[in-house]
Amino acid sequence: MNAEELLEVQNRVEEITIEIRTLWSMLEAVHDAMRAEFASPDTYQDAIYGMSRQAYRLKQEVELFLDWINKDR
């Protein structure tokens, strides 16, 4: 892996970290909202589905980076 590729990976990992923090925060907000006295879980169904798809996409991207790094060894 050359220096330019390494910098690209480092930048993307930093972006993924920010996305994960945002996702975590959104999940906590949905959790709190669902525990409210008059909450309707159906209201949050699409939000939870969207966040689960985002988490899965991030997991796949991290796995690709790990495969790429391990192949380069």
N, C-alpha and C positions, 0 to 999 in steps of 0.2 A: 504494500500500500504506500503510495507516494504521499508527500506532505500535503498536496492539494486535496487528495481524497480524504486524508485523515482530518483535515480542517472541515471538510464538508460533512463528514460523519459526526464530528464533535458539535458542529452547529445544529445538525438535525437532532442529536440527542438532547441538546439544551432545549430545543423547541418541543420535543416530546415530553420532557420533564415539565415544562410549563403547561402543556395540554393535560397531562396527568393531574397536576395540581388543580387546574380548572375543573376537570371532570370530578375529582374528589369533592371539591367544594359544591358543585351542582348536586352530587348525590347526597351530601349532607343536608342541603337545603330541601331537597325532595323528601328525604327521610323526616326532617322536622315538620314539613308541611303535612305529610301523611299522618303524623301523630296528633295533629290538631283535632280539637273536639268535633268539628263538623266536616272533617276531611272525607273526600270520596276517592278511594284508590283508583277508580277508573280514570279520573282526571289526569293522573300521572303516568298512565300506562305507556303512552307514546314517548314521553320524556325518558322514561326508564329504558325503553327499547332503543331509542336513539343513542343513549349513553352506553348501553351494552355493545352496540355496533361500533361505536367509537373506540371503546376499550379493546375490542377484538381486533380492530384495524391497527391500533398502536402495538398490540402484542405481536401481530404478524410482522410489522415493520421492524420491531426490535429483534425478532427471530431472524429476519433476513440480514440485519447488520451483524448479528452474532455468527451466522453461517459464513458471511463474507469475511469477517475477521479471522475465524478459525481456519478457513480455507487458505488464507494468506500466510499462515504460520508454517 
